[in-house]
Amino acid sequence: MTYLRTGFFCVLAYIFTSALLYGGPFQALGLLTFWRDRLGVAYWPVLILVAMVFAIFATKSAVRSGMPHFLAPAVFISISMICSALLVGGYAENQRGRVVESFEPDVELRSSVFSSFRNAPREFQLFLHGAALKNCKPYAWSYRLMEFYELPPDVAANVLPSSWIEECKIRRTR
């Protein structure tokens, strides 16, 4: 019975934490498996290991402080997921900031990495992680490449702020 209760709380902790951080129960698993190549920053898996080590120590501390043993795996799952998201997200944001600074756009728009965790990858629709204009050329941010790529006018007209489209006279070609 204890294993069943422990398993139940583990699944509950995973579903709740994944929904909170990533918008659904399968997004976190997808980012770690199928879409792991979609984040181009180096060494992000090491940050997940660091988060897991921290979660081990935090969970042991909680058990020593009186938390029931059957909750320990569920607490570990939640803490490791939260710490992983914070470490990897913070690292990706920091790296993006460096690239943006060296790119020197005229104007720039950013979605937080946590928005990207929740909304990407979506094959059927472009999620704009970030955008920039440089000399009235539209660019979008790619976490896979960890750089800006030029947006075709047909796409830019659909996803950029209307003030940018009007200012730079971006028009569809089709």
DAGIWO-V775585 format. One line per field, one symbol per residue. ss: DSSP state (a for helix, b for strand, c for the rest). Layout:
BEGIN
ss->???
END
This chain:
BEGIN
ss->caaaaaaaaaaaaaaaaaaaaaccccaaaaaacccaaacccccaaaaaaaaaaaaaaaaaaaaaccccaaaaaaaaaaaaaaaaaaaaaaaaaaaaaaaaaaacccbbbbccaaaaaaaccccccccccbbbbbccbbbbbbccccbbbbccaaaaaaaccaaaaaaacccccc
END
